[in-house]
């Protein structure tokens, strides 16, 4: 399974920006498929040096909740109260890579979340 749909490196005089686009397995897929997906994303993510500015975009098929345990990684403005299994996976990945889930950081109307 190919996790990374595409990536692009934008080179500038002072920094390089890496943009990764992914599409995660849906909730009903096997744990093996999900584990393989996150292993491949981590491998590609770690391929680039720590000096690159990295952005991870895509469809993670996740419901990210408002649990207090994840407050450093997610914000207060998630549409959902609780994470599903895919939500826990993406929050765990984001935490391990020192990333944040920006879609849950800013207040929006529920229709726009």
N, C-alpha and C positions, 0 to 999 in steps of 0.2 A: 504494500500500500504506500502510495506517495503522499506524505503529509503536507509537504511544502508545495503549494500551488505555483508560487514564483517568489523571487526575491530580486531586489535591485539595490545597488550600492550607489549612493549619490556622493560624489567626491567634491570636496570644497578645499579652500586653502587652509582652513583651520580645523576642520573636522570632517569625518566621513559618516554618512547616515545610511544605515541598513534598514530597509523596509521588507519584512517577511509577510507574505499573505498565505493563510492556511485555511483549511476546511476540516474540522474535527469530525470523528465518527459520531453518529447520533446516539442517544441515550440507550436504545435497545441493542446496540452492537455489543459484541463480547468484550470482556475485560482485556483479552489478549490484543484485540484490535486497538483498543484505547491506549494500552500500555505501549504498543508499537508506535502509535502516532506520537505520543509524548516523548518517547525515546528519540525518534527521528527529529522532532522539533528541537529538542535539547541539543542533539548532535549538530544540527545546522546553526542553531543559535550560538553555541560555543565555538563554532568554526571561526567566527569573526572575533577579532581581538577586543579586549575590554575597553579599548580607546574609541571604538566605533559607538556612535549613538544608535541604539537599536529600537525599532518599533515593530511590534507584532500585531498584525491586523487579521481579521477573518471571522468566520462563523465557527464558534466553539460549541454550539448546541448546548449551551449551559444556562442554568438559572442561578444567578449569583444573588444570594440573600443578604440580609443585614445583620448577620451574626456578629456579636461583639468580638469573637476570637479573631475575625478577619479584618478588623477596623483599620489596621495599618495598610492593608492592600486594597480594600474596597472602601467606598464612601458610605454616606448615610442615605443616598438617594437611589437605591436599587428598586426596581419594580417589585421584586419578590421578597418575601419575609425570610425564606430559608433556601439554602443551596440544594440543588440536586447533585447526583454523583459527579456529573460533568462539571458542575460549578465548583465543587470541592477540588477537583483535579486542576482546573485552570487557576484557582486561587493558590493552590499549593505550588504550582509551577511558577506563578508570578512572584510569590514570596521567595522561592528559592533563587530566583534570578534578579531579585531586588527591583521588580516591576510593580506597577499599579494598574488596576482595572479602571480606566478613566471613564468609561460609560456610566459608572455608578457614583462618580464623584460630584457631579453637578446636578442641581435640581432642574427637572424637566416635567412637563405634563406626562401623565402615564401613557398617553397615546404615542408619545415621541421616544419612549424608553426602549 
